[in-house]
Amino acid sequence: MDPLSPPPPRRRIRADLPATIAEGNGSAPALGGRRAPEPRTRPPRPYGPERMRVDGLTVSYAGKVAVGGVTLPVRSGEVLALIGPSGCGKTTLLRSLNRLVELTPTASRSGRIVLDDSDVDELDVTRLRRRVAMVFQQPNPFPMSIFDNVAYALREQGSKRPRSAELAEPVREALERAGLWDEVADDLGRPALRLSGGQQQRLCIARAIAPGPDVLLLDEPCSALDPRSTTVIEQLILTLAQSLAVVIVTHNLQQAMRIADHVGFMYLGELVEYGPADEVFNAPRDERTRDYVAGAFG
């Protein structure tokens, strides 16, 4: 450096000012360190008739209420997202829709759940779970081939076990609908457990939709996946929602904003707010909803 040149300007850092967190997209930080969902860009989609209805549903475990007096519709052609902090009853509500909650010995349920005007308690539970299929948080493919994972759901439908050749086309159709066919078509005999996590989850979705359900339940289906696999699953959900009613539990508010048509916010077992995604995220009526989507808790 030339000794005669002026010294470079100094940056002075004020240590007495509160720290701020810089957001990657330039948006203002939200309360609690979580960024609130960005404005919705996907236009609302037309949805079909009501497929299920929950009326005054209350679920308790060993006498302690987990879901209290919930009423809401599940419509064909839409994605309904259930949001809220951990332990607020979202998954219990989801598992009630196809009576999985009754597998817990201490569980008791009151209220009414209707599928196409039929009380779910009056339906054969095996048939109910084919019509209201569920995909869980962790991918759970069976320890068998890709083909047999999907064929299993089809074979269980009838008393006679169809041959593999008879199942080839419906297996292919399910894998295509799940966006997996092009990746596995040449190796359907490969053990399903050798697939990647995202592929395993899509295989589980293929297995769930193979029997042709009316409603698809998804319990945080992307929580164990990388961002690329998450994007693929989200696009798949939007495609499936064109012909099914989809109900998803998610902790990811950005995900709910991207894919949901209606949103139910639950807190301490109560359905605090339910409505179109735009309204719940951008103009919530309840203060607790405003605080949650702003990141004040949860």
Buried (B, 14 or more C-beta within 10 A) or exposed (E): EEEEEEEEEEEEEEEEEEEEEEEEEEEEBBEEEBBBBEEBEEEEEEBEEBBBBBEEBBBBBEEEBBBBBBEBBBBBBBBBBBBBBEEBBBBBBBBBBBBBBBEBEEBBBEBBBBBBEEEBEEBEBEEBBBBBBBBBBEBEBBEBBBBBBBBBBBBEBEEEEEEEEEBEEBBBBBBEBBBBBEBBEEEBEEBBEEBEEBBBBBBBBBBBBBBBBBBBBBBBBBBBBEEEBBBBBBEBBBEBBEBBBBBBBBBBBEBBBBBBBBBBBBBBBBBBBBBBBBBBBBEBEEEBBBBBBBBBEB
